[in-house]
């Protein structure tokens, strides 16, 4: 019986250790508007491993992400703030994004827990 309890305890510890992802956050600061949704995705090579939609209620959002499987690799991050609720990044007549957006590459590191990013916006902000 003691052996069975010992094995169950070991299995429980291993499962909880595997289920605990690396505690990283993508923080998008200085959002030009405090409305709409921010859609964000991340991929390594052609494999998308993260996608999330976050409702905006302040000028900063923080998103938990598990980078544990892509440490030391190049990760392409895309995001945009959907202001007209159509779930897509809109463009003006010149082909420029008409909503705040982001496209960048990061290389996750074991010791780095926060990745601070900013959206680019070509329009004028009336707050």
Phi and psi in radians as a Rosetta constraint file:
Dihedral C 1 N 2 CA 2 C 2 CIRCULARHARMONIC -1.094 0.35
Dihedral N 2 CA 2 C 2 N 3 CIRCULARHARMONIC -0.658 0.35
Dihedral C 2 N 3 CA 3 C 3 CIRCULARHARMONIC -1.135 0.35
Dihedral N 3 CA 3 C 3 N 4 CIRCULARHARMONIC -0.680 0.35
Dihedral C 3 N 4 CA 4 C 4 CIRCULARHARMONIC -1.147 0.35
Dihedral N 4 CA 4 C 4 N 5 CIRCULARHARMONIC -0.761 0.35
Dihedral C 4 N 5 CA 5 C 5 CIRCULARHARMONIC -1.105 0.35
Dihedral N 5 CA 5 C 5 N 6 CIRCULARHARMONIC -0.695 0.35
Dihedral C 5 N 6 CA 6 C 6 CIRCULARHARMONIC -1.091 0.35
Dihedral N 6 CA 6 C 6 N 7 CIRCULARHARMONIC -0.775 0.35
Dihedral C 6 N 7 CA 7 C 7 CIRCULARHARMONIC -1.146 0.35
Dihedral N 7 CA 7 C 7 N 8 CIRCULARHARMONIC -0.733 0.35
Dihedral C 7 N 8 CA 8 C 8 CIRCULARHARMONIC -1.100 0.35
Dihedral N 8 CA 8 C 8 N 9 CIRCULARHARMONIC -0.718 0.35
Dihedral C 8 N 9 CA 9 C 9 CIRCULARHARMONIC -1.091 0.35
Dihedral N 9 CA 9 C 9 N 10 CIRCULARHARMONIC -0.787 0.35
Dihedral C 9 N 10 CA 10 C 10 CIRCULARHARMONIC -1.074 0.35
Dihedral N 10 CA 10 C 10 N 11 CIRCULARHARMONIC -0.766 0.35
Dihedral C 10 N 11 CA 11 C 11 CIRCULARHARMONIC -1.089 0.35
Dihedral N 11 CA 11 C 11 N 12 CIRCULARHARMONIC -0.750 0.35
Dihedral C 11 N 12 CA 12 C 12 CIRCULARHARMONIC -1.083 0.35
Dihedral N 12 CA 12 C 12 N 13 CIRCULARHARMONIC -0.747 0.35
Dihedral C 12 N 13 CA 13 C 13 CIRCULARHARMONIC -1.126 0.35
Dihedral N 13 CA 13 C 13 N 14 CIRCULARHARMONIC -0.738 0.35
Dihedral C 13 N 14 CA 14 C 14 CIRCULARHARMONIC -1.149 0.35
Dihedral N 14 CA 14 C 14 N 15 CIRCULARHARMONIC -0.739 0.35
Dihedral C 14 N 15 CA 15 C 15 CIRCULARHARMONIC -1.138 0.35
Dihedral N 15 CA 15 C 15 N 16 CIRCULARHARMONIC -0.761 0.35
Dihedral C 15 N 16 CA 16 C 16 CIRCULARHARMONIC -1.178 0.35
Dihedral N 16 CA 16 C 16 N 17 CIRCULARHARMONIC -0.580 0.35
Dihedral C 16 N 17 CA 17 C 17 CIRCULARHARMONIC -1.213 0.35
Dihedral N 17 CA 17 C 17 N 18 CIRCULARHARMONIC -0.664 0.35
Dihedral C 17 N 18 CA 18 C 18 CIRCULARHARMONIC -1.247 0.35
Dihedral N 18 CA 18 C 18 N 19 CIRCULARHARMONIC -0.566 0.35
Dihedral C 18 N 19 CA 19 C 19 CIRCULARHARMONIC -1.361 0.35
Dihedral N 19 CA 19 C 19 N 20 CIRCULARHARMONIC -0.234 0.35
Dihedral C 19 N 20 CA 20 C 20 CIRCULARHARMONIC -1.585 0.35
Dihedral N 20 CA 20 C 20 N 21 CIRCULARHARMONIC 1.751 0.35
Dihedral C 20 N 21 CA 21 C 21 CIRCULARHARMONIC -1.277 0.35
Dihedral N 21 CA 21 C 21 N 22 CIRCULARHARMONIC 2.861 0.35
Dihedral C 21 N 22 CA 22 C 22 CIRCULARHARMONIC -1.110 0.35
Dihedral N 22 CA 22 C 22 N 23 CIRCULARHARMONIC 2.266 0.35
Dihedral C 22 N 23 CA 23 C 23 CIRCULARHARMONIC -1.382 0.35
Dihedral N 23 CA 23 C 23 N 24 CIRCULARHARMONIC 1.517 0.35
Dihedral C 23 N 24 CA 24 C 24 CIRCULARHARMONIC -2.036 0.35
Dihedral N 24 CA 24 C 24 N 25 CIRCULARHARMONIC 2.756 0.35
Dihedral C 24 N 25 CA 25 C 25 CIRCULARHARMONIC -2.424 0.35
Dihedral N 25 CA 25 C 25 N 26 CIRCULARHARMONIC 2.432 0.35
Dihedral C 25 N 26 CA 26 C 26 CIRCULARHARMONIC -1.727 0.35
Dihedral N 26 CA 26 C 26 N 27 CIRCULARHARMONIC 2.162 0.35
Dihedral C 26 N 27 CA 27 C 27 CIRCULARHARMONIC -2.003 0.35
Dihedral N 27 CA 27 C 27 N 28 CIRCULARHARMONIC 2.108 0.35
Dihedral C 27 N 28 CA 28 C 28 CIRCULARHARMONIC -1.812 0.35
Dihedral N 28 CA 28 C 28 N 29 CIRCULARHARMONIC 2.041 0.35
Dihedral C 28 N 29 CA 29 C 29 CIRCULARHARMONIC -1.823 0.35
Dihedral N 29 CA 29 C 29 N 30 CIRCULARHARMONIC 2.848 0.35
Dihedral C 29 N 30 CA 30 C 30 CIRCULARHARMONIC 0.908 0.35
Dihedral N 30 CA 30 C 30 N 31 CIRCULARHARMONIC 0.853 0.35
Dihedral C 30 N 31 CA 31 C 31 CIRCULARHARMONIC -1.084 0.35
Dihedral N 31 CA 31 C 31 N 32 CIRCULARHARMONIC 2.358 0.35
Dihedral C 31 N 32 CA 32 C 32 CIRCULARHARMONIC -1.222 0.35
Dihedral N 32 CA 32 C 32 N 33 CIRCULARHARMONIC -0.395 0.35
Dihedral C 32 N 33 CA 33 C 33 CIRCULARHARMONIC -2.322 0.35
Dihedral N 33 CA 33 C 33 N 34 CIRCULARHARMONIC 2.593 0.35
Dihedral C 33 N 34 CA 34 C 34 CIRCULARHARMONIC -1.831 0.35
Dihedral N 34 CA 34 C 34 N 35 CIRCULARHARMONIC 0.860 0.35
Dihedral C 34 N 35 CA 35 C 35 CIRCULARHARMONIC -2.633 0.35
Dihedral N 35 CA 35 C 35 N 36 CIRCULARHARMONIC 2.970 0.35
Dihedral C 35 N 36 CA 36 C 36 CIRCULARHARMONIC 1.426 0.35
Dihedral N 36 CA 36 C 36 N 37 CIRCULARHARMONIC -2.821 0.35
Dihedral C 36 N 37 CA 37 C 37 CIRCULARHARMONIC -2.197 0.35
Dihedral N 37 CA 37 C 37 N 38 CIRCULARHARMONIC 2.589 0.35
Dihedral C 37 N 38 CA 38 C 38 CIRCULARHARMONIC -1.894 0.35
Dihedral N 38 CA 38 C 38 N 39 CIRCULARHARMONIC 2.185 0.35
Dihedral C 38 N 39 CA 39 C 39 CIRCULARHARMONIC -1.817 0.35
Dihedral N 39 CA 39 C 39 N 40 CIRCULARHARMONIC 2.239 0.35
Dihedral C 39 N 40 CA 40 C 40 CIRCULARHARMONIC -2.344 0.35
Dihedral N 40 CA 40 C 40 N 41 CIRCULARHARMONIC 2.464 0.35
Dihedral C 40 N 41 CA 41 C 41 CIRCULARHARMONIC -2.493 0.35
Dihedral N 41 CA 41 C 41 N 42 CIRCULARHARMONIC 2.749 0.35
Dihedral C 41 N 42 CA 42 C 42 CIRCULARHARMONIC -2.440 0.35
Dihedral N 42 CA 42 C 42 N 43 CIRCULARHARMONIC 2.435 0.35
Dihedral C 42 N 43 CA 43 C 43 CIRCULARHARMONIC -2.492 0.35
Dihedral N 43 CA 43 C 43 N 44 CIRCULARHARMONIC 2.632 0.35
Dihedral C 43 N 44 CA 44 C 44 CIRCULARHARMONIC -2.011 0.35
Dihedral N 44 CA 44 C 44 N 45 CIRCULARHARMONIC 1.994 0.35
Dihedral C 44 N 45 CA 45 C 45 CIRCULARHARMONIC 1.170 0.35
Dihedral N 45 CA 45 C 45 N 46 CIRCULARHARMONIC -2.224 0.35
Dihedral C 45 N 46 CA 46 C 46 CIRCULARHARMONIC -1.678 0.35
Dihedral N 46 CA 46 C 46 N 47 CIRCULARHARMONIC -0.072 0.35
Dihedral C 46 N 47 CA 47 C 47 CIRCULARHARMONIC -1.617 0.35
Dihedral N 47 CA 47 C 47 N 48 CIRCULARHARMONIC 1.939 0.35
Dihedral C 47 N 48 CA 48 C 48 CIRCULARHARMONIC -1.378 0.35
Dihedral N 48 CA 48 C 48 N 49 CIRCULARHARMONIC 2.190 0.35
Dihedral C 48 N 49 CA 49 C 49 CIRCULARHARMONIC -2.054 0.35
Dihedral N 49 CA 49 C 49 N 50 CIRCULARHARMONIC -0.032 0.35
Dihedral C 49 N 50 CA 50 C 50 CIRCULARHARMONIC -2.612 0.35
Dihedral N 50 CA 50 C 50 N 51 CIRCULARHARMONIC 2.352 0.35
Dihedral C 50 N 51 CA 51 C 51 CIRCULARHARMONIC -2.687 0.35
Dihedral N 51 CA 51 C 51 N 52 CIRCULARHARMONIC 2.336 0.35
Dihedral C 51 N 52 CA 52 C 52 CIRCULARHARMONIC -2.714 0.35
Dihedral N 52 CA 52 C 52 N 53 CIRCULARHARMONIC 2.627 0.35
Dihedral C 52 N 53 CA 53 C 53 CIRCULARHARMONIC -2.057 0.35
Dihedral N 53 CA 53 C 53 N 54 CIRCULARHARMONIC 2.301 0.35
Dihedral C 53 N 54 CA 54 C 54 CIRCULARHARMONIC -2.232 0.35
Dihedral N 54 CA 54 C 54 N 55 CIRCULARHARMONIC 2.235 0.35
Dihedral C 54 N 55 CA 55 C 55 CIRCULARHARMONIC -1.282 0.35
Dihedral N 55 CA 55 C 55 N 56 CIRCULARHARMONIC 2.357 0.35
Dihedral C 55 N 56 CA 56 C 56 CIRCULARHARMONIC -1.611 0.35
Dihedral N 56 CA 56 C 56 N 57 CIRCULARHARMONIC 2.240 0.35
Dihedral C 56 N 57 CA 57 C 57 CIRCULARHARMONIC -2.378 0.35
Dihedral N 57 CA 57 C 57 N 58 CIRCULARHARMONIC 0.086 0.35
Dihedral C 57 N 58 CA 58 C 58 CIRCULARHARMONIC -2.650 0.35
Dihedral N 58 CA 58 C 58 N 59 CIRCULARHARMONIC -3.084 0.35
Dihedral C 58 N 59 CA 59 C 59 CIRCULARHARMONIC -1.547 0.35
Dihedral N 59 CA 59 C 59 N 60 CIRCULARHARMONIC 0.225 0.35
Dihedral C 59 N 60 CA 60 C 60 CIRCULARHARMONIC -2.606 0.35
Dihedral N 60 CA 60 C 60 N 61 CIRCULARHARMONIC 2.430 0.35
Dihedral C 60 N 61 CA 61 C 61 CIRCULARHARMONIC -2.247 0.35
Dihedral N 61 CA 61 C 61 N 62 CIRCULARHARMONIC 2.638 0.35
Dihedral C 61 N 62 CA 62 C 62 CIRCULARHARMONIC -2.238 0.35
Dihedral N 62 CA 62 C 62 N 63 CIRCULARHARMONIC 2.235 0.35
Dihedral C 62 N 63 CA 63 C 63 CIRCULARHARMONIC -2.164 0.35
Dihedral N 63 CA 63 C 63 N 64 CIRCULARHARMONIC 2.157 0.35
Dihedral C 63 N 64 CA 64 C 64 CIRCULARHARMONIC -1.278 0.35
Dihedral N 64 CA 64 C 64 N 65 CIRCULARHARMONIC 2.427 0.35
Dihedral C 64 N 65 CA 65 C 65 CIRCULARHARMONIC -2.543 0.35
Dihedral N 65 CA 65 C 65 N 66 CIRCULARHARMONIC 2.532 0.35
Dihedral C 65 N 66 CA 66 C 66 CIRCULARHARMONIC -1.749 0.35
Dihedral N 66 CA 66 C 66 N 67 CIRCULARHARMONIC 1.827 0.35
Dihedral C 66 N 67 CA 67 C 67 CIRCULARHARMONIC -1.697 0.35
Dihedral N 67 CA 67 C 67 N 68 CIRCULARHARMONIC 0.131 0.35
Dihedral C 67 N 68 CA 68 C 68 CIRCULARHARMONIC -1.033 0.35
Dihedral N 68 CA 68 C 68 N 69 CIRCULARHARMONIC -0.531 0.35
Dihedral C 68 N 69 CA 69 C 69 CIRCULARHARMONIC -1.554 0.35
Dihedral N 69 CA 69 C 69 N 70 CIRCULARHARMONIC -0.071 0.35
Dihedral C 69 N 70 CA 70 C 70 CIRCULARHARMONIC -2.175 0.35
Dihedral N 70 CA 70 C 70 N 71 CIRCULARHARMONIC 0.382 0.35
Dihedral C 70 N 71 CA 71 C 71 CIRCULARHARMONIC -1.033 0.35
Dihedral N 71 CA 71 C 71 N 72 CIRCULARHARMONIC 2.253 0.35
Dihedral C 71 N 72 CA 72 C 72 CIRCULARHARMONIC 1.412 0.35
Dihedral N 72 CA 72 C 72 N 73 CIRCULARHARMONIC 0.012 0.35
Dihedral C 72 N 73 CA 73 C 73 CIRCULARHARMONIC -1.856 0.35
Dihedral N 73 CA 73 C 73 N 74 CIRCULARHARMONIC 2.819 0.35
Dihedral C 73 N 74 CA 74 C 74 CIRCULARHARMONIC -1.442 0.35
Dihedral N 74 CA 74 C 74 N 75 CIRCULARHARMONIC 2.207 0.35
Dihedral C 74 N 75 CA 75 C 75 CIRCULARHARMONIC -2.052 0.35
Dihedral N 75 CA 75 C 75 N 76 CIRCULARHARMONIC 2.198 0.35
Dihedral C 75 N 76 CA 76 C 76 CIRCULARHARMONIC -1.640 0.35
Dihedral N 76 CA 76 C 76 N 77 CIRCULARHARMONIC 2.149 0.35
Dihedral C 76 N 77 CA 77 C 77 CIRCULARHARMONIC -2.005 0.35
Dihedral N 77 CA 77 C 77 N 78 CIRCULARHARMONIC 2.299 0.35
Dihedral C 77 N 78 CA 78 C 78 CIRCULARHARMONIC -2.185 0.35
Dihedral N 78 CA 78 C 78 N 79 CIRCULARHARMONIC 2.509 0.35
Dihedral C 78 N 79 CA 79 C 79 CIRCULARHARMONIC -2.698 0.35
Dihedral N 79 CA 79 C 79 N 80 CIRCULARHARMONIC 2.690 0.35
Dihedral C 79 N 80 CA 80 C 80 CIRCULARHARMONIC -2.679 0.35
Dihedral N 80 CA 80 C 80 N 81 CIRCULARHARMONIC 2.690 0.35
Dihedral C 80 N 81 CA 81 C 81 CIRCULARHARMONIC -1.765 0.35
Dihedral N 81 CA 81 C 81 N 82 CIRCULARHARMONIC 1.944 0.35
Dihedral C 81 N 82 CA 82 C 82 CIRCULARHARMONIC -1.433 0.35
Dihedral N 82 CA 82 C 82 N 83 CIRCULARHARMONIC 1.935 0.35
Dihedral C 82 N 83 CA 83 C 83 CIRCULARHARMONIC -1.676 0.35
Dihedral N 83 CA 83 C 83 N 84 CIRCULARHARMONIC -0.310 0.35
Dihedral C 83 N 84 CA 84 C 84 CIRCULARHARMONIC -2.014 0.35
Dihedral N 84 CA 84 C 84 N 85 CIRCULARHARMONIC 0.265 0.35
Dihedral C 84 N 85 CA 85 C 85 CIRCULARHARMONIC 1.045 0.35
Dihedral N 85 CA 85 C 85 N 86 CIRCULARHARMONIC 0.566 0.35
Dihedral C 85 N 86 CA 86 C 86 CIRCULARHARMONIC -1.809 0.35
Dihedral N 86 CA 86 C 86 N 87 CIRCULARHARMONIC 0.049 0.35
Dihedral C 86 N 87 CA 87 C 87 CIRCULARHARMONIC 1.091 0.35
Dihedral N 87 CA 87 C 87 N 88 CIRCULARHARMONIC 0.440 0.35
Dihedral C 87 N 88 CA 88 C 88 CIRCULARHARMONIC -2.552 0.35
Dihedral N 88 CA 88 C 88 N 89 CIRCULARHARMONIC 2.701 0.35
Dihedral C 88 N 89 CA 89 C 89 CIRCULARHARMONIC -1.349 0.35
Dihedral N 89 CA 89 C 89 N 90 CIRCULARHARMONIC 2.137 0.35
Dihedral C 89 N 90 CA 90 C 90 CIRCULARHARMONIC -1.635 0.35
Dihedral N 90 CA 90 C 90 N 91 CIRCULARHARMONIC 2.720 0.35
Dihedral C 90 N 91 CA 91 C 91 CIRCULARHARMONIC -2.195 0.35
Dihedral N 91 CA 91 C 91 N 92 CIRCULARHARMONIC 2.626 0.35
Dihedral C 91 N 92 CA 92 C 92 CIRCULARHARMONIC -1.492 0.35
Dihedral N 92 CA 92 C 92 N 93 CIRCULARHARMONIC -3.074 0.35
Dihedral C 92 N 93 CA 93 C 93 CIRCULARHARMONIC -1.193 0.35
Dihedral N 93 CA 93 C 93 N 94 CIRCULARHARMONIC -0.259 0.35
Dihedral C 93 N 94 CA 94 C 94 CIRCULARHARMONIC -1.640 0.35
Dihedral N 94 CA 94 C 94 N 95 CIRCULARHARMONIC -0.001 0.35
Dihedral C 94 N 95 CA 95 C 95 CIRCULARHARMONIC 1.525 0.35
Dihedral N 95 CA 95 C 95 N 96 CIRCULARHARMONIC 0.126 0.35
Dihedral C 95 N 96 CA 96 C 96 CIRCULARHARMONIC -1.546 0.35
Dihedral N 96 CA 96 C 96 N 97 CIRCULARHARMONIC 2.560 0.35
Dihedral C 96 N 97 CA 97 C 97 CIRCULARHARMONIC -1.036 0.35
Dihedral N 97 CA 97 C 97 N 98 CIRCULARHARMONIC 2.312 0.35
Dihedral C 97 N 98 CA 98 C 98 CIRCULARHARMONIC -1.717 0.35
Dihedral N 98 CA 98 C 98 N 99 CIRCULARHARMONIC 0.073 0.35
Dihedral C 98 N 99 CA 99 C 99 CIRCULARHARMONIC -2.204 0.35
Dihedral N 99 CA 99 C 99 N 100 CIRCULARHARMONIC 2.699 0.35
Dihedral C 99 N 100 CA 100 C 100 CIRCULARHARMONIC -1.006 0.35
Dihedral N 100 CA 100 C 100 N 101 CIRCULARHARMONIC 2.394 0.35
Dihedral C 100 N 101 CA 101 C 101 CIRCULARHARMONIC -2.560 0.35
Dihedral N 101 CA 101 C 101 N 102 CIRCULARHARMONIC 2.983 0.35
Dihedral C 101 N 102 CA 102 C 102 CIRCULARHARMONIC -2.670 0.35
Dihedral N 102 CA 102 C 102 N 103 CIRCULARHARMONIC 2.378 0.35
Dihedral C 102 N 103 CA 103 C 103 CIRCULARHARMONIC -2.465 0.35
Dihedral N 103 CA 103 C 103 N 104 CIRCULARHARMONIC 2.077 0.35
Dihedral C 103 N 104 CA 104 C 104 CIRCULARHARMONIC -2.676 0.35
Dihedral N 104 CA 104 C 104 N 105 CIRCULARHARMONIC 2.874 0.35
Dihedral C 104 N 105 CA 105 C 105 CIRCULARHARMONIC -2.084 0.35
Dihedral N 105 CA 105 C 105 N 106 CIRCULARHARMONIC 2.343 0.35
Dihedral C 105 N 106 CA 106 C 106 CIRCULARHARMONIC -2.196 0.35
Dihedral N 106 CA 106 C 106 N 107 CIRCULARHARMONIC 2.762 0.35
Dihedral C 106 N 107 CA 107 C 107 CIRCULARHARMONIC -2.103 0.35
Dihedral N 107 CA 107 C 107 N 108 CIRCULARHARMONIC 1.714 0.35
Dihedral C 107 N 108 CA 108 C 108 CIRCULARHARMONIC -1.007 0.35
Dihedral N 108 CA 108 C 108 N 109 CIRCULARHARMONIC 2.458 0.35
Dihedral C 108 N 109 CA 109 C 109 CIRCULARHARMONIC -2.167 0.35
Dihedral N 109 CA 109 C 109 N 110 CIRCULARHARMONIC 2.589 0.35
Dihedral C 109 N 110 CA 110 C 110 CIRCULARHARMONIC -0.951 0.35
Dihedral N 110 CA 110 C 110 N 111 CIRCULARHARMONIC -0.751 0.35
Dihedral C 110 N 111 CA 111 C 111 CIRCULARHARMONIC -1.462 0.35
Dihedral N 111 CA 111 C 111 N 112 CIRCULARHARMONIC -0.160 0.35
Dihedral C 111 N 112 CA 112 C 112 CIRCULARHARMONIC -1.665 0.35
Dihedral N 112 CA 112 C 112 N 113 CIRCULARHARMONIC 2.160 0.35
Dihedral C 112 N 113 CA 113 C 113 CIRCULARHARMONIC -1.860 0.35
Dihedral N 113 CA 113 C 113 N 114 CIRCULARHARMONIC -0.339 0.35
Dihedral C 113 N 114 CA 114 C 114 CIRCULARHARMONIC -2.228 0.35
Dihedral N 114 CA 114 C 114 N 115 CIRCULARHARMONIC 2.388 0.35
Dihedral C 114 N 115 CA 115 C 115 CIRCULARHARMONIC -2.129 0.35
Dihedral N 115 CA 115 C 115 N 116 CIRCULARHARMONIC 1.823 0.35
Dihedral C 115 N 116 CA 116 C 116 CIRCULARHARMONIC -1.600 0.35
Dihedral N 116 CA 116 C 116 N 117 CIRCULARHARMONIC 2.203 0.35
Dihedral C 116 N 117 CA 117 C 117 CIRCULARHARMONIC -2.295 0.35
Dihedral N 117 CA 117 C 117 N 118 CIRCULARHARMONIC 2.848 0.35
Dihedral C 117 N 118 CA 118 C 118 CIRCULARHARMONIC -2.351 0.35
Dihedral N 118 CA 118 C 118 N 119 CIRCULARHARMONIC 2.471 0.35
Dihedral C 118 N 119 CA 119 C 119 CIRCULARHARMONIC -1.400 0.35
Dihedral N 119 CA 119 C 119 N 120 CIRCULARHARMONIC 2.640 0.35
Dihedral C 119 N 120 CA 120 C 120 CIRCULARHARMONIC -1.725 0.35
Dihedral N 120 CA 120 C 120 N 121 CIRCULARHARMONIC 2.462 0.35
Dihedral C 120 N 121 CA 121 C 121 CIRCULARHARMONIC -2.454 0.35
Dihedral N 121 CA 121 C 121 N 122 CIRCULARHARMONIC 2.189 0.35
Dihedral C 121 N 122 CA 122 C 122 CIRCULARHARMONIC -1.579 0.35
Dihedral N 122 CA 122 C 122 N 123 CIRCULARHARMONIC -0.253 0.35
Dihedral C 122 N 123 CA 123 C 123 CIRCULARHARMONIC -1.471 0.35
Dihedral N 123 CA 123 C 123 N 124 CIRCULARHARMONIC -3.117 0.35
Dihedral C 123 N 124 CA 124 C 124 CIRCULARHARMONIC -1.744 0.35
Dihedral N 124 CA 124 C 124 N 125 CIRCULARHARMONIC 2.529 0.35
Dihedral C 124 N 125 CA 125 C 125 CIRCULARHARMONIC -1.802 0.35
Dihedral N 125 CA 125 C 125 N 126 CIRCULARHARMONIC 2.223 0.35
Dihedral C 125 N 126 CA 126 C 126 CIRCULARHARMONIC -2.039 0.35
Dihedral N 126 CA 126 C 126 N 127 CIRCULARHARMONIC 1.746 0.35
